């Protein structure tokens, strides 16, 4: 059976998306679940939501190194890197979370979470993501690191 290059690319994309969804499904089944999330939105609730929905790809520390990231095969922003997060607006993080990454020219592996999470919950996730990058990173020694 010979597939043309276009069909082969579509097949690989479908397999990658199905693989990412499968990883997310089993990740949520196997990870321990707490008794609940706090009623007041903020970083604690955001962390619980992030752990449940985002960590599978973005990693527990936000470095883009979760098990699902291997399936997506596109680099993800390191949420723990202050320089990478500096120019990123909360509005963008909220919108990409609501609408999914494909609406912003990125991989279609990240779904639109607006059907599952409320605006308040999405804001709590963004607050948690912001907490991953230290506000005052250590000062540079002035010396360049070797490549």
Beta strands, then each sheet from edge to edge (+ up, - down):
end
